[in-house]
């Protein structure tokens, strides 16, 4: 699920919140579960979140990840898509 979230966030330049992400993934997931996935991704340094009003909008930390681990995220997502049959 977290790889799906990261893949969707990479497509959204302005970031997404939990509700927008589950809507795009067409996934019926409680908001608390989505928030938990976001928290884990945030704490591991994969995404950055910022508050916009009452919403928490997140985006992938592309520059930071690419500079520290060149090509890693792209390769992980590429392998994951291959396993998913995409």
C-alpha atoms as an extended CHARMM CRD file, in Angstrom:
* protein
*
        86  EXT
         1         1  UNK       CA              0.0000000000        0.0000000000        0.0000000000  PROA      1               0.0000000000
         2         2  UNK       CA              2.8240000000        2.4130000000        0.8240000000  PROA      2               0.0000000000
         3         3  UNK       CA              4.3700000000        1.9230000000       -2.5970000000  PROA      3               0.0000000000
         4         4  UNK       CA              0.9870000000        2.7360000000       -4.1360000000  PROA      4               0.0000000000
         5         5  UNK       CA              0.8120000000        5.9070000000       -2.0590000000  PROA      5               0.0000000000
         6         6  UNK       CA              4.3340000000        6.9640000000       -3.0740000000  PROA      6               0.0000000000
         7         7  UNK       CA              3.5840000000        6.2670000000       -6.7380000000  PROA      7               0.0000000000
         8         8  UNK       CA              0.4780000000        8.4920000000       -6.5690000000  PROA      8               0.0000000000
         9         9  UNK       CA              2.2640000000       11.2380000000       -4.6830000000  PROA      9               0.0000000000
        10        10  UNK       CA              4.9920000000       11.3100000000       -7.3380000000  PROA      10              0.0000000000
        11        11  UNK       CA              2.3400000000       12.0970000000       -9.9420000000  PROA      11              0.0000000000
        12        12  UNK       CA              0.9780000000       15.0410000000       -7.9130000000  PROA      12              0.0000000000
        13        13  UNK       CA              3.3450000000       18.0120000000       -7.9790000000  PROA      13              0.0000000000
        14        14  UNK       CA              1.2790000000       19.9350000000       -5.4050000000  PROA      14              0.0000000000
        15        15  UNK       CA              0.9410000000       16.9190000000       -3.1250000000  PROA      15              0.0000000000
        16        16  UNK       CA             -2.1110000000       15.0330000000       -1.8780000000  PROA      16              0.0000000000
        17        17  UNK       CA             -3.8580000000       14.4150000000        1.3910000000  PROA      17              0.0000000000
        18        18  UNK       CA             -5.0390000000       10.9970000000        2.6220000000  PROA      18              0.0000000000
        19        19  UNK       CA             -8.5550000000       11.3250000000        1.2020000000  PROA      19              0.0000000000
        20        20  UNK       CA             -7.2860000000       12.3680000000       -2.2410000000  PROA      20              0.0000000000
        21        21  UNK       CA             -4.8140000000        9.4890000000       -2.2750000000  PROA      21              0.0000000000
        22        22  UNK       CA             -7.3710000000        6.7960000000       -1.4020000000  PROA      22              0.0000000000
        23        23  UNK       CA             -9.7290000000        8.2810000000       -3.9870000000  PROA      23              0.0000000000
        24        24  UNK       CA             -7.0770000000        8.0920000000       -6.7110000000  PROA      24              0.0000000000
        25        25  UNK       CA             -6.1390000000        4.5610000000       -5.6850000000  PROA      25              0.0000000000
        26        26  UNK       CA             -9.8260000000        3.5780000000       -5.6490000000  PROA      26              0.0000000000
        27        27  UNK       CA             -9.1820000000        1.9900000000       -2.2990000000  PROA      27              0.0000000000
        28        28  UNK       CA            -11.6590000000        1.7880000000        0.5600000000  PROA      28              0.0000000000
        29        29  UNK       CA             -9.3740000000        2.4320000000        3.5000000000  PROA      29              0.0000000000
        30        30  UNK       CA            -10.2040000000        4.0910000000        6.8160000000  PROA      30              0.0000000000
        31        31  UNK       CA             -8.6540000000        7.5380000000        7.1220000000  PROA      31              0.0000000000
        32        32  UNK       CA             -6.8360000000        6.3920000000       10.2670000000  PROA      32              0.0000000000
        33        33  UNK       CA             -5.1240000000        3.5900000000        8.3260000000  PROA      33              0.0000000000
        34        34  UNK       CA             -4.1020000000        5.9750000000        5.5460000000  PROA      34              0.0000000000
        35        35  UNK       CA             -2.7910000000        8.4270000000        8.1430000000  PROA      35              0.0000000000
        36        36  UNK       CA             -0.7320000000        5.6360000000        9.6780000000  PROA      36              0.0000000000
        37        37  UNK       CA              0.8470000000        4.8220000000        6.2830000000  PROA      37              0.0000000000
        38        38  UNK       CA              1.5970000000        8.5200000000        5.7490000000  PROA      38              0.0000000000
        39        39  UNK       CA              3.1640000000        8.7660000000        9.2160000000  PROA      39              0.0000000000
        40        40  UNK       CA              5.4950000000        5.8370000000        8.4950000000  PROA      40              0.0000000000
        41        41  UNK       CA              6.4940000000        7.3030000000        5.1200000000  PROA      41              0.0000000000
        42        42  UNK       CA              7.0690000000       10.7060000000        6.7280000000  PROA      42              0.0000000000
        43        43  UNK       CA              9.1460000000        9.3280000000        9.6110000000  PROA      43              0.0000000000
        44        44  UNK       CA             11.2720000000        7.2950000000        7.2060000000  PROA      44              0.0000000000
        45        45  UNK       CA             12.0320000000       10.4400000000        5.1770000000  PROA      45              0.0000000000
        46        46  UNK       CA             10.2650000000        9.4150000000        1.9730000000  PROA      46              0.0000000000
        47        47  UNK       CA              7.6150000000       12.1500000000        2.0910000000  PROA      47              0.0000000000
        48        48  UNK       CA              7.2810000000       15.6540000000        3.4810000000  PROA      48              0.0000000000
        49        49  UNK       CA              3.9670000000       16.9150000000        4.8470000000  PROA      49              0.0000000000
        50        50  UNK       CA              2.7300000000       20.4470000000        5.3780000000  PROA      50              0.0000000000
        51        51  UNK       CA             -0.4500000000       21.7340000000        6.9090000000  PROA      51              0.0000000000
        52        52  UNK       CA             -2.8380000000       23.6410000000        4.6290000000  PROA      52              0.0000000000
        53        53  UNK       CA             -5.7100000000       24.7760000000        6.7750000000  PROA      53              0.0000000000
        54        54  UNK       CA             -7.0960000000       21.6510000000        8.4150000000  PROA      54              0.0000000000
        55        55  UNK       CA             -5.5380000000       19.2920000000        5.8420000000  PROA      55              0.0000000000
        56        56  UNK       CA             -2.1080000000       17.7040000000        5.8760000000  PROA      56              0.0000000000
        57        57  UNK       CA             -0.7710000000       17.6560000000        2.3120000000  PROA      57              0.0000000000
        58        58  UNK       CA              2.1800000000       15.4160000000        1.4770000000  PROA      58              0.0000000000
        59        59  UNK       CA              4.6350000000       15.0870000000       -1.3780000000  PROA      59              0.0000000000
        60        60  UNK       CA              7.6020000000       12.8500000000       -2.1440000000  PROA      60              0.0000000000
        61        61  UNK       CA             10.9950000000       14.2570000000       -1.1380000000  PROA      61              0.0000000000
        62        62  UNK       CA             12.3590000000       13.7690000000       -4.6680000000  PROA      62              0.0000000000
        63        63  UNK       CA             15.4250000000       15.9980000000       -4.5530000000  PROA      63              0.0000000000
        64        64  UNK       CA             16.5760000000       14.7860000000       -1.1520000000  PROA      64              0.0000000000
        65        65  UNK       CA             16.1100000000       11.1140000000       -2.0080000000  PROA      65              0.0000000000
        66        66  UNK       CA             17.7320000000       11.4310000000       -5.4230000000  PROA      66              0.0000000000
        67        67  UNK       CA             20.7560000000       13.2950000000       -4.0870000000  PROA      67              0.0000000000
        68        68  UNK       CA             21.3020000000       10.8420000000       -1.2380000000  PROA      68              0.0000000000
        69        69  UNK       CA             20.2850000000        7.6150000000       -3.0160000000  PROA      69              0.0000000000
        70        70  UNK       CA             20.5030000000        8.1930000000       -6.7960000000  PROA      70              0.0000000000
        71        71  UNK       CA             17.9790000000        6.0890000000       -8.7120000000  PROA      71              0.0000000000
        72        72  UNK       CA             16.8090000000        4.1140000000       -5.6810000000  PROA      72              0.0000000000
        73        73  UNK       CA             13.1710000000        5.2270000000       -5.5800000000  PROA      73              0.0000000000
        74        74  UNK       CA             12.7870000000        4.9010000000       -9.3560000000  PROA      74              0.0000000000
        75        75  UNK       CA             14.1770000000        1.3660000000       -9.2640000000  PROA      75              0.0000000000
        76        76  UNK       CA             11.9880000000        0.3370000000       -6.3310000000  PROA      76              0.0000000000
        77        77  UNK       CA              8.8550000000        1.6270000000       -8.0460000000  PROA      77              0.0000000000
        78        78  UNK       CA              9.8760000000        0.0870000000      -11.3590000000  PROA      78              0.0000000000
        79        79  UNK       CA             10.3260000000       -3.3410000000       -9.7370000000  PROA      79              0.0000000000
        80        80  UNK       CA              7.0580000000       -2.9820000000       -7.8430000000  PROA      80              0.0000000000
        81        81  UNK       CA              5.1470000000       -2.0960000000      -11.0440000000  PROA      81              0.0000000000
        82        82  UNK       CA              6.7060000000       -5.0950000000      -12.7620000000  PROA      82              0.0000000000
        83        83  UNK       CA              5.4910000000       -7.3610000000       -9.9390000000  PROA      83              0.0000000000
        84        84  UNK       CA              2.0260000000       -5.7920000000      -10.2090000000  PROA      84              0.0000000000
        85        85  UNK       CA              1.9500000000       -6.5250000000      -13.9310000000  PROA      85              0.0000000000
        86        86  UNK       CA              1.8610000000       -2.8700000000      -15.0010000000  PROA      86              0.0000000000
